[in-house]
Amino acid sequence: MFGFSEEQVAWFGLTFGVTAFMLYMVFIIIQLARESKAGKFGAFVLFLALGFGLLGFAAKGLIKYFLSGISE
């Protein structure tokens, strides 16, 4: 595909595609808090509950990055 290998396309999709999707999820959480008139505490709870999965996914990538440097 346009001179790129399957590995390069997969890396690009996982890096930039998932990052864009995560930013879109943050936008959805902001809209949800705004439309429900949740207030500051309600918005905090929404970000805590819904954003926790996003944080875990990002942490997994960082942990894999640091452990791969140590084990090799």
Secondary structure as a PSIPRED ss2 file (coil, helix, strand):
# PSIPRED VFORMAT (PSIPRED V4.0)

   1 M C   1.000  0.000  0.000
   2 F C   1.000  0.000  0.000
   3 G C   1.000  0.000  0.000
   4 F C   1.000  0.000  0.000
   5 S C   1.000  0.000  0.000
   6 E H   0.000  1.000  0.000
   7 E H   0.000  1.000  0.000
   8 Q H   0.000  1.000  0.000
   9 V H   0.000  1.000  0.000
  10 A H   0.000  1.000  0.000
  11 W H   0.000  1.000  0.000
  12 F H   0.000  1.000  0.000
  13 G H   0.000  1.000  0.000
  14 L H   0.000  1.000  0.000
  15 T H   0.000  1.000  0.000
  16 F H   0.000  1.000  0.000
  17 G H   0.000  1.000  0.000
  18 V H   0.000  1.000  0.000
  19 T H   0.000  1.000  0.000
  20 A H   0.000  1.000  0.000
  21 F H   0.000  1.000  0.000
  22 M H   0.000  1.000  0.000
  23 L H   0.000  1.000  0.000
  24 Y H   0.000  1.000  0.000
  25 M H   0.000  1.000  0.000
  26 V H   0.000  1.000  0.000
  27 F H   0.000  1.000  0.000
  28 I H   0.000  1.000  0.000
  29 I H   0.000  1.000  0.000
  30 I H   0.000  1.000  0.000
  31 Q H   0.000  1.000  0.000
  32 L H   0.000  1.000  0.000
  33 A H   0.000  1.000  0.000
  34 R H   0.000  1.000  0.000
  35 E H   0.000  1.000  0.000
  36 S C   1.000  0.000  0.000
  37 K C   1.000  0.000  0.000
  38 A C   1.000  0.000  0.000
  39 G H   0.000  1.000  0.000
  40 K H   0.000  1.000  0.000
  41 F H   0.000  1.000  0.000
  42 G H   0.000  1.000  0.000
  43 A H   0.000  1.000  0.000
  44 F H   0.000  1.000  0.000
  45 V H   0.000  1.000  0.000
  46 L H   0.000  1.000  0.000
  47 F H   0.000  1.000  0.000
  48 L H   0.000  1.000  0.000
  49 A H   0.000  1.000  0.000
  50 L H   0.000  1.000  0.000
  51 G H   0.000  1.000  0.000
  52 F H   0.000  1.000  0.000
  53 G H   0.000  1.000  0.000
  54 L H   0.000  1.000  0.000
  55 L H   0.000  1.000  0.000
  56 G H   0.000  1.000  0.000
  57 F H   0.000  1.000  0.000
  58 A H   0.000  1.000  0.000
  59 A H   0.000  1.000  0.000
  60 K H   0.000  1.000  0.000
  61 G H   0.000  1.000  0.000
  62 L H   0.000  1.000  0.000
  63 I H   0.000  1.000  0.000
  64 K H   0.000  1.000  0.000
  65 Y H   0.000  1.000  0.000
  66 F H   0.000  1.000  0.000
  67 L H   0.000  1.000  0.000
  68 S H   0.000  1.000  0.000
  69 G H   0.000  1.000  0.000
  70 I H   0.000  1.000  0.000
  71 S H   0.000  1.000  0.000
  72 E C   1.000  0.000  0.000
